[in-house]
Amino acid sequence: MILDLEANRLILPTLYNARDLGGLRTAFGKRTAFRRFVRSDEPSMLSDEDFEALLSYPIRTVIDLRSAQEKMRRGTPFMNHPAILYRNISIFESDPENDDDPTVQVALRHTLGELYIFLLQSRQVQLAEVFRQIIDAPDGAILFHCTHGKDRTGIIAALLLSLVQVRRQDIITNYSVTYEYIRPIIDPKIALMPSQTHHIFKSDAENMAELLDYLDLHYQGQSALYLMSIGFSESDIGLLRSRILES
């Protein structure tokens, strides 16, 4: 496995969108630490070699943001591995592959930015559980993923980076580059879908800008205040920040 430091991308033949959140400068001069957080698409097709590379990284906690139905359709080798703490916390209400899912309906009728805001408002219990798992996670890197590593994963990444005041443009870029990495698996789907649905497969910068604007308007631009509104203490916030930042 190669870590492309220019893109923070883990080059793995059977995983398209695995990226370390390290190396990003914060407003107070520190940087985010490498080998603490990895965002990715679903690792359901990992080769043995790529799986071992991630174990050696060392991934020790996996937070699967997919629905139970997605997990049943496409499991991952992390689910029952003795070295991995695996947690499945669904950020959608049910199954995103079902057009009747209420969350999918928001995505189809609105911008993805509006979807992300909807999830911040309606899935607070689940988002709180994700960050509780991060606080309680054992030593080692935490990999969090959904299906393509774009929407649900993008929200968690944005909240983590905002928590330590990573520059707004860097948070947006961290999100918007996603589509380029997942095009091999997304473009064939787009080709089969009506044009009015194409936006849900992409990662246009304005989607993340909408989410950050929402934090600006309601939480003074601080995800820490959002997390405190869903039950986290200042001490919890400190633990989260210490996990993200270089020592």
C-alpha positions as CSV (number, residue, x, y, z in Angstrom):
1,M,0.0,0.0,0.0
2,I,1.2,3.5,-0.9
3,L,0.1,6.7,1.0
4,D,-0.1,9.5,-1.6
5,L,0.8,12.4,0.6
6,E,-0.4,15.0,-2.0
7,A,-3.9,13.6,-1.8
8,N,-3.7,11.8,1.6
9,R,-5.0,8.8,-0.4
10,L,-4.3,5.2,0.5
11,I,-3.6,3.5,-2.8
12,L,-5.3,0.1,-2.6
13,P,-6.4,-1.7,-5.7
14,T,-9.7,-3.0,-4.1
15,L,-10.7,0.3,-2.3
16,Y,-11.3,3.4,-4.4
17,N,-11.7,6.2,-1.8
18,A,-9.6,5.5,1.2
19,R,-8.1,8.7,2.6
20,D,-6.2,9.6,5.8
21,L,-7.5,12.8,7.5
22,G,-4.0,13.7,8.6
23,G,-1.8,16.7,7.6
24,L,-4.4,19.4,7.5
25,R,-3.5,22.7,9.1
26,T,-5.8,24.1,11.8
27,A,-6.6,27.8,12.6
28,F,-4.4,27.6,15.7
29,G,-1.3,26.3,13.9
30,K,-1.4,22.6,14.6
31,R,-2.0,19.8,12.0
32,T,-4.3,16.9,12.0
33,A,-2.5,13.6,12.8
34,F,-1.9,10.8,10.4
35,R,-3.0,7.3,11.1
36,R,-5.8,8.3,13.4
37,F,-8.8,8.6,10.9
38,V,-9.4,7.0,7.5
39,R,-12.5,7.8,5.5
40,S,-13.4,5.3,2.7
41,D,-15.9,3.7,0.5
42,E,-17.2,0.3,1.6
43,P,-14.5,-2.3,2.1
44,S,-16.7,-5.2,1.0
45,M,-14.4,-6.3,-1.9
46,L,-11.1,-6.0,-0.2
47,S,-8.4,-8.4,-1.4
48,D,-6.5,-10.3,1.3
49,E,-3.5,-8.1,0.6
50,D,-5.4,-4.9,1.0
51,F,-7.1,-6.1,4.1
52,E,-3.7,-6.9,5.7
53,A,-2.3,-3.6,4.7
54,L,-5.2,-1.8,6.5
55,L,-4.7,-4.0,9.6
56,S,-1.0,-3.0,9.6
57,Y,-1.8,0.7,9.2
58,P,-3.1,0.0,11.9
59,I,-6.9,0.1,11.6
60,R,-8.3,-1.1,14.9
61,T,-11.9,0.4,14.9
62,V,-14.3,0.3,11.9
63,I,-17.5,2.4,12.0
64,D,-19.9,1.3,9.3
65,L,-22.4,4.0,8.5
66,R,-24.5,1.9,6.2
67,S,-28.0,0.5,6.9
68,A,-28.5,-3.0,8.2
69,Q,-29.8,-4.0,4.8
70,E,-26.7,-2.7,3.1
71,K,-24.5,-4.6,5.6
72,M,-26.4,-7.8,5.0
73,R,-26.1,-7.5,1.2
74,R,-22.4,-6.6,1.2
75,G,-20.5,-7.6,4.4
76,T,-16.9,-6.6,5.0
77,P,-13.9,-8.7,6.3
78,F,-13.7,-6.3,9.3
79,M,-17.1,-7.4,10.7
80,N,-15.9,-10.5,12.6
81,H,-12.2,-10.0,12.9
82,P,-10.8,-10.4,16.4
83,A,-8.4,-7.5,16.0
84,I,-11.1,-5.0,15.0
85,L,-13.8,-3.2,17.1
86,Y,-16.6,-3.1,14.5
87,R,-19.7,-0.9,14.9
88,N,-22.6,-0.5,12.5
89,I,-24.5,2.8,13.0
90,S,-27.0,3.6,10.2
91,I,-27.1,7.3,9.3
92,F,-30.0,6.8,6.9
93,E,-33.5,5.8,8.2
94,S,-33.6,2.5,6.4
95,D,-32.2,1.4,3.1
96,P,-30.8,4.0,0.6
97,E,-31.2,1.5,-2.2
98,N,-35.0,1.8,-1.7
99,D,-36.5,4.9,-3.3
100,D,-39.2,4.9,-0.6
101,D,-36.6,5.5,2.2
102,P,-37.5,9.0,3.6
103,T,-33.8,10.0,3.5
104,V,-33.5,9.0,-0.2
105,Q,-36.6,11.1,-0.9
106,V,-34.9,14.2,0.6
107,A,-31.8,13.5,-1.6
108,L,-33.9,13.2,-4.8
109,R,-36.0,16.3,-4.2
110,H,-33.4,18.6,-2.8
111,T,-29.7,19.3,-3.0
112,L,-27.2,17.1,-1.2
113,G,-26.3,20.0,1.0
114,E,-30.0,20.1,2.1
115,L,-29.8,16.3,2.7
116,Y,-26.8,16.7,5.0
117,I,-28.6,19.4,7.0
118,F,-31.6,17.1,7.2
119,L,-29.4,14.4,8.6
120,L,-27.8,16.7,11.2
121,Q,-31.3,17.6,12.3
122,S,-33.0,14.2,12.2
123,R,-30.3,11.7,13.0
124,Q,-28.8,13.2,16.1
125,V,-29.0,10.0,18.2
126,Q,-27.1,8.1,15.5
127,L,-24.5,10.8,14.9
128,A,-24.0,11.1,18.7
129,E,-23.3,7.3,18.8
130,V,-20.7,7.7,16.1
131,F,-18.8,10.2,18.1
132,R,-19.2,8.3,21.3
133,Q,-17.6,5.3,19.6
134,I,-14.7,7.6,18.5
135,I,-14.1,8.7,22.0
136,D,-14.2,5.1,23.4
137,A,-12.2,3.6,20.6
138,P,-9.0,1.6,21.4
139,D,-5.6,2.8,20.3
140,G,-5.1,2.6,16.6
141,A,-6.6,4.2,13.5
142,I,-10.4,4.5,13.0
143,L,-11.8,3.7,9.6
144,F,-15.3,5.1,9.0
145,H,-17.2,4.4,5.8
146,C,-20.6,4.2,4.0
147,T,-21.1,2.8,0.5
148,H,-19.2,5.3,-1.7
149,G,-17.5,7.3,1.1
150,K,-19.2,10.5,0.0
151,D,-22.4,11.6,1.9
152,R,-22.6,9.9,5.3
153,T,-18.8,9.6,5.4
154,G,-18.5,13.2,4.2
155,I,-20.6,14.5,7.1
156,I,-18.5,12.7,9.7
157,A,-15.3,13.9,8.1
158,A,-16.6,17.5,7.9
159,L,-17.6,17.5,11.6
160,L,-14.3,16.1,12.7
161,L,-12.3,18.6,10.7
162,S,-14.5,21.5,11.8
163,L,-14.0,20.4,15.4
164,V,-10.3,21.4,15.1
165,Q,-10.9,24.4,12.9
166,V,-9.4,23.1,9.7
167,R,-9.8,25.8,7.0
168,R,-13.2,25.9,5.4
169,Q,-11.8,25.4,1.8
170,D,-9.8,22.4,2.9
171,I,-13.0,20.8,4.4
172,I,-14.8,21.5,1.1
173,T,-11.9,20.1,-1.0
174,N,-11.7,17.0,1.2
175,Y,-15.4,16.4,0.3
176,S,-15.4,17.5,-3.4
177,V,-12.6,15.4,-4.6
178,T,-14.5,12.3,-3.7
179,Y,-16.3,12.0,-7.0
180,E,-13.1,11.7,-9.0
181,Y,-12.0,8.7,-6.9
182,I,-15.3,6.9,-7.1
183,R,-16.0,7.5,-10.8
184,P,-15.1,3.9,-11.8
185,I,-18.0,2.7,-9.6
186,I,-20.4,5.7,-10.0
187,D,-20.3,6.5,-13.7
188,P,-21.8,3.2,-14.8
189,K,-24.7,3.9,-12.4
190,I,-25.2,7.4,-13.6
191,A,-25.4,6.2,-17.2
192,L,-28.4,4.1,-16.3
193,M,-30.2,6.8,-14.3
194,P,-32.5,9.7,-15.4
195,S,-30.7,13.0,-15.5
196,Q,-32.6,14.5,-12.6
197,T,-31.0,12.0,-10.3
198,H,-27.4,12.5,-11.4
199,H,-26.7,15.1,-8.6
200,I,-27.0,12.4,-5.9
201,F,-24.0,10.6,-7.2
202,K,-21.6,13.6,-7.3
203,S,-19.8,15.6,-4.7
204,D,-20.1,19.2,-5.9
205,A,-18.4,21.7,-3.6
206,E,-21.6,23.7,-3.0
207,N,-23.1,20.7,-1.2
208,M,-20.4,20.9,1.6
209,A,-20.6,24.7,1.5
210,E,-24.3,24.4,2.3
211,L,-23.5,22.2,5.3
212,L,-20.8,24.6,6.6
213,D,-23.1,27.6,6.1
214,Y,-25.7,25.8,8.3
215,L,-23.1,25.4,11.0
216,D,-22.1,29.1,10.6
217,L,-25.7,30.2,11.0
218,H,-26.8,28.0,13.8
219,Y,-23.6,27.0,15.7
220,Q,-21.2,29.9,15.1
221,G,-19.4,27.8,12.5
222,Q,-18.3,25.3,15.2
223,S,-19.2,21.6,15.0
224,A,-18.2,21.5,18.7
225,L,-21.3,23.5,19.5
226,Y,-23.4,21.2,17.4
227,L,-22.0,18.2,19.3
228,M,-22.6,19.9,22.6
229,S,-26.3,20.4,21.5
230,I,-26.7,16.6,21.1
231,G,-25.2,15.7,24.5
232,F,-21.4,16.1,24.5
233,S,-19.5,17.9,27.2
234,E,-16.5,20.2,26.9
235,S,-14.5,17.3,28.3
236,D,-15.8,15.1,25.5
237,I,-14.9,17.7,22.9
238,G,-11.4,17.8,24.3
239,L,-11.0,14.1,24.0
240,L,-12.2,14.2,20.4
241,R,-9.8,17.0,19.5
242,S,-6.9,15.2,21.1
243,R,-7.7,12.2,19.0
244,I,-7.6,14.2,15.8
245,L,-4.6,16.5,16.4
246,E,-0.9,15.8,16.4
247,S,0.6,15.6,19.8
